[in-house]
Amino acid sequence: MHVVSDSTGADLGAAERAAKEFLLALGVTLDDEAMRETPARMARGYAELLTARPFQLTTFPNDEGYDELVLARDIPVQSVCEHHLLPFVGVAHIGYLPGRRILGLSKLARVAEHFARRPQVQERLTKQIADWLSEQLEPTGIGVVIEAEHTCMTLRGVRATGSKTVTSTLLGTLRADAASRQEFLALTGVHR
């Protein structure tokens, strides 16, 4: 079994000091009781957003020769926009057409988290999940769709509250075969 982990080596003390300087530079007062521990909470919060939990990739032989779509919908995804370091939050729909091996279903969510827990853009995140699963499983097809709300777009700038960005990566049969592609996209519910 293959253990996947990201060790960030975060220095929370340095992050707390930097957060304090950052907030003070923006004119945020840290003198009252409610704000005194904000730099420490901010450092811990970002460390959590940027650190994926290790997991063991669990695959099994596809002894039954199952060749129909396996799809996990509405997997929660949280990441941080690499341009503004503001969160984006949404769901991933990940499906594959099995080859010789099948995947423990919880691992689809773990793989999404693994790539999301770093400064990221949604387009790259979508592709990284699909490419990595394709490499690990060697399925006949893989599809990843992510729908997310970017706070860098909804809370600042254009302030397009409620808008969502949808990205997709389709590989193998799910890209090449129109019927398989349509089945995958219909089952994700993206056309709602």
NUDRENTOR-396071 format. One record per residue (C-alpha): residue in three letters; x, y, z negated. Coordinates in steps of 0.1 Angstrom, whole numbers, padded with zeros to 4 digits, always signed. Layout:
# residues N
ALAXYZ
...
# end
This chain:
# residues 192
MET+0000+0000+0000
HIS+0011+0035+0008
VAL+0010+0061-0019
VAL+0004+0097-0007
SER+0014+0126-0029
ASP+0023+0163-0027
SER+0046+0174-0055
THR+0046+0212-0055
GLY+0068+0217-0085
ALA+0048+0248-0095
ASP+0064+0271-0121
LEU+0033+0282-0139
GLY+0053+0307-0161
ALA+0067+0324-0131
ALA+0033+0324-0114
GLU+0017+0339-0145
ARG+0043+0367-0146
ALA+0038+0373-0109
ALA+0000+0373-0113
LYS+0003+0399-0141
GLU+0025+0422-0120
PHE+0002+0417-0090
LEU-0029+0427-0110
LEU-0012+0456-0126
ALA+0000+0468-0092
LEU-0036+0468-0080
GLY-0046+0490-0110
VAL-0064+0462-0129
THR-0062+0467-0167
LEU-0052+0437-0187
ASP-0055+0453-0221
ASP-0089+0441-0233
GLU-0095+0406-0248
ALA-0114+0393-0217
MET-0085+0401-0193
ARG-0054+0393-0214
GLU-0053+0356-0203
THR-0064+0363-0167
PRO-0028+0361-0152
ALA-0024+0326-0168
ARG-0059+0315-0156
MET-0051+0329-0122
ALA-0018+0309-0120
ARG-0035+0277-0131
GLY-0063+0282-0107
TYR-0041+0287-0077
ALA-0019+0258-0088
GLU-0050+0236-0088
LEU-0061+0249-0054
LEU-0027+0242-0039
THR-0020+0207-0054
ALA-0036+0175-0041
ARG-0039+0145-0064
PRO-0018+0116-0053
PHE-0037+0086-0040
GLN-0030+0051-0027
LEU-0041+0045+0008
THR-0063+0014+0007
THR-0070-0004+0040
PHE-0084-0039+0046
PRO-0083-0063+0075
ASN-0112-0059+0098
ASP-0119-0096+0096
GLU-0155-0092+0109
GLY-0144-0073+0140
TYR-0167-0044+0131
ASP-0166-0020+0160
GLU-0194+0005+0152
LEU-0190+0040+0138
VAL-0181+0044+0102
LEU-0190+0080+0090
ALA-0187+0098+0057
ARG-0207+0131+0058
ASP-0206+0162+0037
ILE-0173+0155+0020
PRO-0165+0187+0000
VAL-0135+0207+0012
GLN-0119+0236-0005
SER-0088+0253+0008
VAL-0070+0286+0008
CYS-0067+0307+0039
GLU-0031+0311+0047
HIS-0036+0347+0059
HIS-0053+0362+0028
LEU-0049+0335+0002
LEU-0087+0336-0003
PRO-0107+0304-0006
PHE-0127+0287+0022
VAL-0152+0261+0012
GLY-0173+0237+0031
VAL-0178+0201+0041
ALA-0160+0176+0063
HIS-0176+0149+0083
ILE-0151+0121+0091
GLY-0158+0091+0112
TYR-0139+0064+0130
LEU-0144+0034+0152
PRO-0124+0006+0135
GLY-0095-0012+0151
ARG-0077-0040+0132
ARG-0081-0023+0098
ILE-0108-0005+0079
LEU-0104+0021+0052
GLY-0117+0022+0016
LEU-0144+0049+0020
SER-0133+0071-0009
LYS-0100+0075+0010
LEU-0117+0097+0036
ALA-0123+0123+0009
ARG-0088+0119-0005
VAL-0072+0125+0030
ALA-0093+0156+0034
GLU-0083+0169+0000
HIS-0046+0160+0007
PHE-0044+0183+0037
ALA-0068+0210+0023
ARG-0047+0216-0009
ARG-0022+0240+0007
PRO-0024+0274+0025
GLN-0042+0264+0056
VAL-0062+0274+0087
GLN-0094+0253+0094
GLU-0083+0244+0129
ARG-0051+0229+0117
LEU-0068+0211+0088
THR-0093+0194+0111
LYS-0065+0182+0134
GLN-0042+0171+0106
ILE-0069+0149+0091
ALA-0077+0133+0124
ASP-0041+0128+0135
TRP-0031+0113+0102
LEU-0060+0089+0100
SER-0054+0079+0137
GLU-0017+0072+0129
GLN-0025+0052+0097
LEU-0055+0032+0109
GLU-0050+0029+0147
PRO-0088+0031+0152
THR-0103+0030+0187
GLY-0117+0065+0180
ILE-0117+0091+0153
GLY-0138+0123+0147
VAL-0135+0151+0122
VAL-0158+0180+0120
ILE-0154+0207+0093
GLU-0180+0234+0085
ALA-0167+0261+0061
GLU-0174+0295+0048
HIS-0143+0317+0047
THR-0143+0343+0019
CYS-0117+0363+0038
MET-0146+0369+0063
THR-0176+0370+0040
LEU-0162+0390+0010
ARG-0140+0415+0028
GLY-0135+0429+0063
VAL-0166+0422+0084
ARG-0185+0408+0053
ALA-0204+0383+0074
THR-0221+0367+0044
GLY-0234+0332+0051
SER-0215+0327+0083
LYS-0198+0293+0088
THR-0170+0282+0110
VAL-0172+0248+0126
THR-0141+0230+0140
SER-0138+0195+0155
THR-0111+0171+0165
LEU-0121+0140+0185
LEU-0097+0113+0195
GLY-0098+0081+0215
THR-0132+0067+0224
LEU-0150+0095+0205
ARG-0134+0120+0228
ALA-0134+0100+0261
ASP-0169+0084+0259
ALA-0198+0108+0261
ALA-0223+0085+0244
SER-0199+0077+0215
ARG-0191+0114+0211
GLN-0229+0123+0211
GLU-0236+0096+0185
PHE-0208+0109+0162
LEU-0219+0145+0165
ALA-0256+0137+0161
LEU-0249+0117+0129
THR-0228+0145+0114
GLY-0259+0167+0115
VAL-0239+0196+0129
HIS-0267+0204+0154
ARG-0291+0213+0127
# end
